[in-house]
Amino acid sequence: MAAAKPADTSPAPGIQLYVHFPFCRSKCAYCALYSRTGDTESFRKEYSRAAASAIERAGFVPETVYFGGGTPAVSFPEIAAAPLAEMDISEFSMEINPSDFTPSLPDRLLACGVDRVSVGVQSFDDTVLSSMGRTHTAAQAEDAVRALRAAGFSNIGMDLIAGWPGMPRDAWRLTVEKAIALSPGHCSVYSLIRERGTPLDIRLSNAGARPDPGEALDRVAEAGAMLGKAGYERYEVSNWAKPGFKCRHNASVWDGADYLGIGAGAFSRMGGMRWRTAPDPEAFVKAVSRGAEPPRTEEESPDALEDAVSREIFALRTSAGLDVANAVRRRPVLKCVEGKWRDCLEYAVSRGLLAKTSSGAFAPTPRGFEVVDSILAGLV
Ligand code: SF4
């Protein structure tokens, strides 16, 4: 079913849409994202129909769309995507777990408008993949990337995890080399975070192992050097892209845009409000089918200053950097923190953590990328 294109119904330009599909075949050892296992096909279909209804009800044309999870590919994404079919969307991304790849998947995704795929590779080492609890092999990930490209996807991203405990340095280099050889437009390299209560956390606790964030940062730096040599630009702490392949959805969110999150556990920032849809798929389906708003948790309406700060500071995590004068022009309420921000940022420049760009923005140096969150903490 394709809804008619809404005519000029967008409440404001530049709203990003995220749809969360919280269903996985099994839980990965490191994952603390909201998702669950064991749902029936019929419930996953019902959930996708509810997501489609919620998209229709939202009543605007999003600038970008991102289907994430969980694993959207096992959740009938074409059902949820139907209302978007006639809309003029600048980028439509979907996450893919190589375990869920089937020969028909690329054509199904192309048919529903997906034009960018982000493949959760994580590692090209089968021993590491098994220890992570991933249910695919390195060869399956490679085959999925090749098949997606052969089917017509030119905008392909890959996710890797740096700093897996016990992963030999040579194996990490081989993983990055393999990723580069497959030539995705985009590569995300996430520093492993030991999230409390995950199987990884329990495993490390039982072994009396201490987290070593330095190890993960070293591996990220190593990957960054290799990606840089291969023509990728680091445009955010964890993200590298070839020219023309930055993720527009995430870039817009970091630039302070509004985003609407649809689905159980999804986060939203719209106007002066922030909220999380309750991580309860049954409640989401039930509410939407009654024509009601799904229940929310963590709802807040920050004051104008807090809202402006939260929308502007994430520029500091990007290579474009934080342009203080521009931020104040966009959001005059920031005038009262301008002096404090400049002092804090100039101090970071004096420590070699930030550098001024040609346009006068403060952007992280390679060392600064490693500690950018502590610089951010000084701005709030
Ligand atoms: S497939 Fe993705 S969302 Fe699901 S458990 Fe693994 S990392 Fe988490």
Boltz pocket constraint, residues with backbone or C-beta under 6 A from the ligand:
constraints:
  - pocket:
      binder: B
      contacts: [[A, 23], [A, 24], [A, 26], [A, 27], [A, 28], [A, 31], [A, 32], [A, 33], [A, 35], [A, 69], [A, 70], [A, 71], [A, 97], [A, 120]]
      max_distance: 6.0
